[in-house]
Amino acid sequence: MSQPRVILITGASSGIGKATALKLQAQGNIVYGAARRIEKMTDLAAAGVHVLKVDVTDEATLIAAVKTIQVEQGRIDVLINNAGYGSYGALEDVPVTEGEYQFKVNVFGVMRLTQLVLPLMRAQHRGRIINVSSIGGKIYQPLSAWYMGTKHAIEGMSDSLRMEVAPFGIDVVIIEPGGIKTEWAGIAEKKLLAVSGETAYRDQAIKVGAMLSLFDQFASNPGVIAKLMVRAVNDVKPKTRYHAGMGASLSLTGRRWLSDRQFDRMMTSAVNGAAKLSKVTRRKDRRAGSRHYQHGNSTNETN
């Protein structure tokens, strides 16, 4: 690496974002970690990461972050749009205001920050934008329409953007995590049961909630995706998409080759199987006297 890259990553206060920021900093890059929960980034600051208080739904903080980096470094080489959260619940049950907010965080915040960074990258004649989607941008599950909708939007918009900015020497890369052990699953499950746990969709909510709770035991470590992100930053000719994490390859392969109805059946079987496995796990935990998977005070994991 001839000179350190100047990298801005959102959602750096925990999980994938924090792990990625630390890895990129350790490689000698100039890393700016952005998040709302600045108090959770003291370890990043101690490691040399520049910490910025940013709310991706707040235009002023986005503008201030880009301006700060421009003044201090004169360029931005890589933007990693990682901030986001999961909000599950039946489409009928989720208030439109919650759906709008999820799009504001997961889509509009991503694209607005991208808009602010692009003029710098065009002037440089180089740059790389890495958008964190999900395997949920290619597949679907019951009671996840709003969340999956945001990730499908990120996939389509990133593809269009990739073609638009290629003439300026700018790459656009999509990261598609599978099941990752972060606060995300706990947040999604909590919202799911709060919204649909006592409605006509109660039975489905219990089963899907059980599936989400199992992530704590079987999901991949955030470092798996952090390693993938570092690869996406460093590859001379990056792929348009990278995926990793629990169930990623199986889910994406199934969606590619199965018909819609066949995939529906596969997903239904997965949800039912997770519910049964969860019951077995809870019985074992009770016998062992454990306090399994507490997430009652979870907050937004990546923003």
C-alpha positions in Angstrom: 0.0 0.0 0.0 1.7 3.2 -1.2 -0.1 5.4 1.2 -2.7 4.8 3.9 -6.3 5.0 2.8 -8.7 7.4 4.3 -11.7 5.4 5.3 -15.1 6.4 6.7 -17.2 3.6 8.2 -20.6 4.2 9.8 -22.2 2.0 12.5 -18.8 1.6 14.1 -20.0 1.5 17.8 -20.4 -2.3 17.9 -20.5 -5.6 16.0 -19.3 -5.7 12.4 -18.6 -2.0 12.2 -16.3 -2.0 15.2 -14.5 -5.1 14.2 -13.9 -3.8 10.7 -12.7 -0.4 11.9 -10.1 -2.0 14.2 -8.8 -4.3 11.5 -8.5 -1.5 9.0 -6.8 0.7 11.5 -4.4 -2.1 12.4 -3.4 -2.2 8.7 -2.2 1.4 8.9 -5.2 3.1 7.3 -6.6 6.4 8.5 -10.0 5.3 9.8 -12.9 7.4 10.8 -15.5 5.5 12.8 -19.0 7.1 12.9 -22.0 6.2 15.1 -24.6 7.8 17.3 -23.3 6.0 20.4 -20.0 7.7 20.6 -19.5 6.6 24.2 -19.2 3.0 22.9 -16.2 3.9 20.7 -13.6 4.7 23.4 -11.8 1.6 22.5 -11.6 2.6 18.9 -10.3 6.0 19.8 -7.6 4.3 22.0 -6.6 2.3 19.0 -6.1 5.4 16.9 -9.5 5.5 15.0 -10.9 9.0 14.6 -14.3 8.9 16.2 -17.2 10.9 14.9 -20.7 11.3 16.3 -23.1 10.7 13.4 -26.7 9.9 13.1 -27.4 8.7 9.5 -30.9 10.2 9.7 -29.5 13.6 10.6 -28.4 15.6 7.6 -26.3 18.0 9.6 -24.2 15.3 11.2 -23.6 13.7 7.8 -22.4 17.0 6.3 -20.2 17.7 9.3 -18.6 14.3 9.2 -17.6 14.6 5.5 -16.4 18.2 5.9 -14.3 17.2 8.9 -12.5 14.5 7.0 -12.1 16.7 3.9 -10.5 19.4 6.1 -8.2 17.0 8.0 -7.2 14.6 5.2 -8.1 16.3 1.9 -9.7 13.1 0.6 -11.9 10.1 1.3 -10.8 6.9 -0.4 -13.3 4.4 1.0 -16.8 4.8 2.3 -18.3 1.9 4.2 -22.0 2.3 4.7 -22.5 -0.2 7.6 -25.1 1.5 9.8 -28.5 -0.1 9.9 -30.9 -2.1 12.1 -33.5 -4.9 11.8 -37.2 -4.4 12.7 -39.4 -7.4 12.2 -43.2 -7.8 12.4 -46.1 -8.6 10.1 -46.6 -6.0 7.4 -50.1 -5.5 8.6 -49.0 -4.8 12.2 -45.9 -2.6 11.7 -46.8 1.1 11.9 -46.0 2.9 8.7 -43.9 5.4 10.7 -41.7 2.5 11.8 -41.4 1.3 8.2 -40.5 4.8 7.1 -37.8 5.1 9.8 -36.3 1.8 8.8 -36.0 3.0 5.2 -34.6 6.3 6.5 -31.8 4.5 8.4 -31.1 1.6 6.1 -31.6 3.2 2.7 -31.9 7.0 2.7 -29.1 7.5 5.2 -26.8 5.3 3.1 -27.6 7.1 -0.1 -27.4 10.6 1.3 -23.9 10.0 2.7 -22.9 8.5 -0.6 -24.1 11.7 -2.3 -22.0 13.8 -0.1 -18.8 11.7 -0.6 -19.1 11.2 -4.4 -17.9 14.7 -5.4 -14.7 14.2 -3.5 -14.2 10.8 -5.1 -14.9 12.1 -8.6 -12.4 14.9 -8.1 -9.8 12.3 -7.0 -10.7 10.0 -10.0 -10.8 7.1 -7.6 -12.7 5.7 -4.6 -14.6 2.8 -3.3 -18.1 2.6 -1.8 -18.9 -0.5 0.2 -22.6 -1.0 1.1 -23.5 -3.5 3.7 -26.6 -5.3 2.5 -27.6 -8.8 3.8 -28.5 -12.1 2.3 -31.9 -10.6 3.1 -31.3 -8.4 0.0 -31.7 -11.6 -2.1 -34.0 -13.8 0.0 -37.0 -13.3 2.3 -38.5 -14.6 5.5 -42.0 -14.2 6.9 -42.6 -11.1 9.1 -39.6 -9.3 7.7 -41.1 -7.3 4.8 -39.9 -3.9 5.9 -36.4 -5.0 6.7 -36.0 -7.2 3.6 -37.4 -4.3 1.6 -34.6 -2.0 2.7 -32.0 -4.6 1.8 -33.5 -5.3 -1.6 -33.4 -1.6 -2.2 -29.7 -1.4 -1.3 -29.0 -4.2 -3.7 -30.7 -2.5 -6.6 -29.5 1.0 -6.0 -25.9 -0.2 -5.5 -26.0 -2.0 -8.9 -27.2 1.1 -10.6 -24.7 3.3 -8.8 -21.9 0.9 -9.8 -22.5 1.6 -13.4 -23.0 5.3 -13.0 -19.7 6.0 -11.2 -17.5 3.4 -12.9 -16.3 6.0 -15.5 -14.9 8.1 -12.7 -12.8 5.3 -11.3 -15.1 4.6 -8.4 -15.9 1.0 -7.4 -19.2 0.0 -5.7 -19.2 -3.2 -3.6 -22.0 -5.0 -1.8 -21.4 -7.1 1.4 -24.1 -9.7 2.1 -23.7 -11.1 5.6 -25.6 -14.2 6.7 -26.3 -14.9 10.4 -23.9 -12.9 12.5 -23.7 -12.9 16.3 -24.4 -9.2 17.1 -27.1 -7.3 18.8 -29.1 -7.3 15.6 -31.0 -10.5 16.2 -32.0 -9.5 19.7 -33.3 -6.1 18.5 -35.2 -7.8 15.6 -36.8 -10.4 17.9 -37.7 -7.9 20.6 -39.5 -5.7 18.0 -41.1 -8.6 16.4 -42.7 -9.9 19.6 -43.7 -6.4 20.6 -45.5 -5.7 17.3 -46.9 -9.1 16.3 -46.7 -11.3 19.4 -50.3 -10.7 20.4 -52.0 -10.4 16.9 -53.3 -12.7 14.3 -49.7 -13.4 13.4 -48.8 -14.6 16.9 -47.9 -18.2 16.0 -45.6 -17.1 13.2 -44.1 -14.4 15.5 -43.2 -17.0 18.1 -41.5 -19.3 15.5 -39.6 -16.5 13.7 -38.6 -15.1 17.1 -37.2 -18.5 18.0 -35.2 -18.6 14.8 -33.8 -15.1 15.5 -32.9 -16.1 19.1 -30.9 -19.1 17.9 -28.5 -16.7 16.2 -26.8 -16.3 19.6 -25.7 -19.9 19.6 -25.1 -20.7 16.0 -24.3 -17.4 14.2 -20.9 -16.5 12.9 -18.5 -14.1 14.7 -18.6 -10.5 13.4 -14.9 -11.0 12.6 -15.9 -13.1 9.7 -17.6 -10.2 8.0 -14.9 -7.8 9.1 -12.3 -9.9 7.3 -14.5 -9.8 4.2 -14.8 -6.1 4.4 -11.1 -5.7 4.7 -10.8 -7.8 1.6 -13.3 -5.7 -0.2 -11.2 -2.6 0.7 -7.9 -4.1 -0.3 -8.7 -6.2 -3.5 -7.3 -4.4 -6.5 -10.2 -5.5 -8.6 -13.0 -6.1 -6.1 -15.9 -8.3 -6.7 -19.3 -6.7 -7.0 -20.5 -8.8 -4.1 -19.0 -10.7 -1.2 -21.0 -12.9 1.2 -20.2 -14.9 4.3 -21.7 -15.9 7.7 -24.0 -18.6 8.9 -26.4 -19.8 6.2 -25.2 -17.3 3.6 -24.1 -19.7 0.8 -27.0 -22.2 1.4 -29.6 -19.4 1.4 -28.3 -17.7 -1.7 -27.8 -20.9 -3.6 -31.4 -22.0 -2.7 -32.8 -18.7 -3.9 -30.9 -18.9 -7.1 -32.0 -22.4 -8.1 -35.4 -22.9 -6.4 -38.7 -21.6 -7.7 -40.5 -19.1 -5.5 -42.9 -21.8 -4.1 -40.0 -24.2 -3.5 -38.1 -21.5 -1.6 -41.3 -20.7 0.4 -41.4 -24.3 1.5 -37.7 -24.3 2.3 -38.0 -21.2 4.4 -41.1 -22.5 6.2 -39.3 -25.7 7.1 -36.4 -23.6 8.4 -38.6 -21.5 10.6 -40.5 -24.5 12.0 -37.2 -26.4 12.5 -35.8 -23.4 14.4 -38.8 -23.3 16.7 -38.5 -26.9 17.6 -34.7 -26.6 18.2 -35.3 -23.6 20.3 -37.6 -25.5 22.6 -35.0 -28.2 23.0 -32.3 -25.6 23.7 -34.5 -23.8 26.3 -35.2 -27.1 28.1 -31.5 -27.8 28.3 -30.8 -24.3 29.5 -33.4 -24.6 32.3 -31.8 -27.8 33.4 -28.4 -26.2 33.4 -29.7 -23.2 35.3 -28.5 -20.8 32.6 -29.8 -17.4 31.7 -29.8 -17.8 27.9 -29.8 -14.9 25.5 -30.8 -11.8 27.4 -31.3 -8.8 25.3 -34.0 -6.8 27.0 -32.1 -3.6 26.9 -30.8 -3.9 23.4 -30.4 -0.8 21.3 -29.7 -0.1 17.7 -26.7 -2.2 16.9 -25.1 -0.4 14.0 -26.2 3.1 13.9 
